[in-house]
Amino acid sequence: MDQFLQHAMNAAILGSTYALLGIGLTMIFGIMRVVNFTHGELYTFGAYMTFFFVMVAGVNFFLSLALAIVLGIALGALIEFVLLRPLRGADIDITMLVMIGAWIVMQNTEQMVWGGVAKSIDTPFPEEPLTLGPVSVPWLRVFIFAAAIALIAGTHMFIHRTRLGKAMRATFQDRDTAALMGININGINMLTFALGSGLAAAAGALLAPAFIVTITMGNPVALKAFAVVILGGLGNFWGAAIGGFILAIVEEFGAVYISSGYRDATGFLLIILVLTFRPTGLFARRERIG
């Protein structure tokens, strides 16, 4: 039982970051109908920005996380303005090719700037873990979980409690009608892509200190983000959030009770089963962000 609780805690912490990734991706794909192949590189971007601010510039750790997220939002807005806006109305295959090209350019740029050596990030948290009965959790991971949950809740409140969030949901439901009602579709597209990019960068910034930062760290993460969207159902905010936790639970316990070598395989086996028996996702419903 003690081991079970420990792994459940690990899955919850990892699932919170998967949820951030999935929410960002489902928003972009749901509203803009764009398959964002740069999502994993935005995750990597957040990790490297955290490394730069903490280890190179000597900025406070928590401020560095905030700056990494803000820069992720700014980069997402730039990608939308430079690459996606000129392609509005183009075939989805053209857009996909452009985003694949952007993914390759971003990864090679990171290679040139940072080199191929893995990097680590110092944190202000004590090495002594937090002990809750039989469960022992490093303070850094407690912070990661708390920060991820706060970002998920904040994003949900933004979508449901603000005028911009209402405009995003209206655009998702009917783009043409939203435009007729005076909603700036270009502005909503930029906001959506920037917000989704910021969430991906936030996941990278939060997890970077817990692991090592490498050029290719975003590749498996991008696949998992798409897996989370498939699990949750397109356009379902809470479906993406819950899907992130489900994927993390399956991976964590699959690694423990099956084999650590099949950690990723167990998660994608779940995706195959979902696509076979419920191709619209576990929590699919009428098209609306919520």
C-alpha positions in Angstrom: 0.0 0.0 0.0 2.8 2.4 0.8 4.4 1.8 -2.6 1.0 2.3 -4.3 0.5 5.7 -2.5 3.9 6.8 -3.5 3.4 6.0 -7.2 -0.1 7.6 -7.1 1.5 10.8 -5.8 4.1 10.7 -8.6 1.4 10.2 -11.2 -0.6 13.1 -9.8 2.4 15.4 -10.1 3.3 14.3 -13.7 -0.4 14.3 -14.7 -0.7 18.0 -13.7 1.9 18.9 -16.3 0.4 16.6 -18.9 -2.9 18.4 -18.3 -1.2 21.8 -19.0 0.1 20.5 -22.3 -3.2 18.9 -23.3 -5.3 22.0 -22.4 -3.0 24.2 -24.5 -3.1 21.9 -27.5 -6.9 21.3 -27.4 -7.5 25.0 -27.3 -5.3 25.6 -30.4 -6.7 22.7 -32.4 -10.2 23.3 -31.3 -10.4 27.0 -32.1 -7.9 27.4 -35.0 -8.0 23.9 -36.5 -4.2 23.9 -36.5 -2.2 20.8 -35.7 0.5 22.5 -33.6 3.7 20.4 -34.2 5.7 23.1 -32.4 4.0 22.3 -29.1 6.9 20.2 -27.9 9.5 22.8 -28.9 7.5 25.4 -26.9 7.8 23.1 -23.9 11.6 22.9 -24.6 11.7 26.7 -25.0 10.2 27.2 -21.5 12.8 24.8 -20.1 15.8 26.6 -21.7 14.5 30.0 -20.8 14.3 28.9 -17.1 17.8 27.6 -17.4 19.0 30.9 -18.9 17.4 33.1 -16.3 18.4 31.0 -13.3 21.8 29.7 -14.2 23.1 32.3 -16.6 21.5 35.6 -15.7 21.2 34.8 -12.0 17.5 35.8 -11.7 15.4 34.7 -8.8 14.0 31.2 -9.5 10.3 32.0 -9.2 10.7 35.2 -11.3 12.6 33.1 -13.9 9.6 30.7 -14.2 7.2 33.7 -14.7 9.6 35.2 -17.4 9.8 31.9 -19.2 6.0 31.6 -19.4 5.7 35.2 -20.6 8.3 34.6 -23.3 6.5 31.4 -24.3 3.3 33.5 -24.7 5.2 36.1 -26.8 6.8 33.4 -29.0 3.4 31.8 -29.6 1.9 35.1 -30.6 4.9 35.6 -33.0 4.4 32.2 -34.6 0.7 32.9 -35.1 1.3 36.3 -36.7 4.2 35.3 -38.9 3.4 31.8 -40.0 -0.3 31.0 -39.4 -2.1 34.2 -40.1 -1.0 34.3 -43.8 -2.2 30.8 -44.1 -5.7 31.4 -42.9 -8.1 29.6 -45.1 -5.4 27.4 -46.6 -5.7 23.6 -46.7 -4.8 21.8 -43.5 -2.0 19.9 -45.1 -0.2 23.1 -46.1 -0.5 24.4 -42.5 0.8 21.1 -41.2 3.8 21.2 -43.4 4.5 24.8 -42.3 4.3 23.8 -38.6 6.5 20.8 -39.2 9.0 23.2 -40.8 8.7 25.5 -37.8 9.3 22.6 -35.4 12.5 21.6 -37.3 13.8 25.2 -37.4 13.1 25.7 -33.7 14.9 22.5 -32.7 17.9 23.3 -34.8 18.1 26.8 -33.5 18.1 25.5 -30.0 20.9 23.1 -31.0 23.0 26.0 -32.3 22.3 28.3 -29.3 22.6 25.8 -26.4 24.7 23.0 -27.8 24.1 19.3 -27.2 25.1 19.0 -23.6 22.3 18.4 -21.1 21.8 21.1 -18.5 20.5 21.2 -15.0 18.8 23.9 -13.0 19.4 24.8 -9.3 16.3 25.4 -7.1 15.8 27.1 -3.8 14.0 24.1 -2.3 15.5 22.0 0.5 16.8 18.5 -0.3 14.9 17.1 2.6 11.6 15.8 1.2 8.1 16.4 2.5 6.9 13.3 4.4 3.2 12.6 4.6 2.9 9.3 6.4 4.3 6.6 4.1 4.6 9.0 1.2 7.8 11.1 0.6 7.7 13.9 -1.9 10.5 16.4 -2.8 9.5 20.0 -2.2 10.2 20.8 -5.8 7.6 18.4 -7.0 5.1 19.7 -4.5 5.6 23.1 -6.0 5.3 21.8 -9.5 2.0 20.2 -8.7 0.6 23.3 -6.9 1.8 25.7 -9.7 0.3 23.5 -12.4 -3.0 23.2 -10.7 -3.0 27.0 -10.2 -2.3 27.6 -13.9 -5.1 25.1 -14.9 -7.6 26.8 -12.6 -6.5 30.3 -13.8 -6.9 29.3 -17.4 -10.4 27.9 -16.8 -11.4 31.1 -15.0 -10.0 33.2 -17.9 -12.0 31.2 -20.4 -15.3 31.3 -18.5 -15.2 34.5 -16.5 -13.8 37.1 -19.0 -15.0 38.7 -22.2 -12.0 37.4 -24.1 -12.7 33.9 -22.9 -16.3 34.2 -24.0 -15.1 35.4 -27.4 -12.8 32.4 -27.6 -15.7 30.0 -26.8 -17.9 31.7 -29.4 -15.2 31.4 -32.0 -14.8 27.7 -31.3 -18.6 27.1 -31.6 -19.1 29.1 -34.8 -16.4 31.1 -36.4 -18.5 32.8 -39.0 -21.3 33.9 -36.6 -18.7 35.1 -34.1 -17.2 37.3 -36.8 -20.6 38.7 -37.7 -21.1 39.6 -34.1 -18.0 41.8 -34.2 -15.4 39.4 -32.7 -11.9 40.0 -34.0 -11.1 36.5 -35.3 -7.4 37.3 -36.0 -7.1 38.6 -32.4 -8.7 35.6 -31.0 -6.5 33.3 -33.0 -3.4 35.1 -31.8 -4.7 35.0 -28.2 -5.5 31.3 -28.4 -2.1 30.3 -29.9 -0.3 32.5 -27.4 -2.1 31.1 -24.4 -1.7 27.5 -25.6 2.0 28.2 -26.2 2.3 29.8 -22.7 0.9 26.7 -21.1 3.4 24.4 -23.0 6.2 26.7 -21.9 4.9 26.6 -18.4 5.0 22.8 -18.3 8.6 22.9 -19.6 9.6 25.6 -17.1 8.1 23.7 -14.2 9.5 20.3 -15.1 13.0 21.5 -16.2 14.4 21.7 -12.7 13.1 18.2 -11.8 14.9 16.6 -14.8 17.6 17.6 -17.2 17.2 20.0 -20.1 18.0 18.6 -23.5 17.4 19.6 -27.1 15.1 16.6 -27.8 13.1 16.7 -24.5 10.1 18.1 -26.3 9.7 15.2 -28.8 8.1 12.6 -26.6 6.2 15.4 -24.8 4.5 16.5 -28.0 3.3 13.0 -28.7 1.9 12.8 -25.1 0.1 16.1 -25.6 -1.7 14.7 -28.6 -2.5 11.6 -26.7 -4.0 13.7 -23.9 -6.2 15.5 -26.4 -7.3 12.2 -27.9 -8.2 10.9 -24.5 -10.1 13.9 -23.4 -12.0 14.7 -26.6 -11.4 17.7 -28.9 -12.3 21.0 -27.4 -13.1 19.7 -23.9 -11.1 21.7 -21.3 -11.7 19.4 -18.4 -11.5 16.4 -20.7 -7.9 17.4 -21.6 -7.1 18.0 -17.9 -8.5 14.6 -16.8 -6.9 12.9 -19.8 -3.5 14.2 -18.6 -3.9 12.6 -15.2 -5.2 9.3 -16.8 -2.2 9.1 -19.1 0.2 9.8 -16.2 -1.5 7.1 -14.0 -1.3 4.5 -16.8 2.3 5.3 -17.4 3.3 5.3 -13.8 1.6 2.1 -12.8 2.5 0.4 -16.1 6.1 1.1 -15.4 5.8 -0.4 -11.9 3.6 -3.4 -12.5 4.6 -4.3 -16.0 8.0 -3.0 -16.9 9.7 0.4 -16.8 10.8 -0.3 -20.4 7.2 -0.2 -21.5 6.4 3.1 -19.7 5.5 5.0 -22.8 4.1 1.9 -24.6 1.4 1.4 -21.9 0.1 5.0 -22.4 -0.1 4.7 -26.1 -1.8 1.3 -25.8 -4.5 3.1 -23.9 -4.8 5.6 -26.8 -5.2 2.7 -29.3 -8.0 1.3 -27.1 -9.7 4.6 -26.9 -9.5 5.2 -30.6 -10.9 1.7 -31.2 -13.9 1.9 -28.9 -14.5 5.6 -28.5 -12.8 7.6 -31.3 -14.2 10.9 -30.2 -12.5 10.7 -26.8 -13.5 9.6 -23.3 -15.2 12.9 -22.5 -16.3 14.1 -25.9 -19.4 16.3 -26.0 -20.8 19.0 -28.2 -18.2 21.3 -29.6 -17.4 23.9 -27.0 -14.4 24.8 -24.9 -15.4 24.1 -21.3 
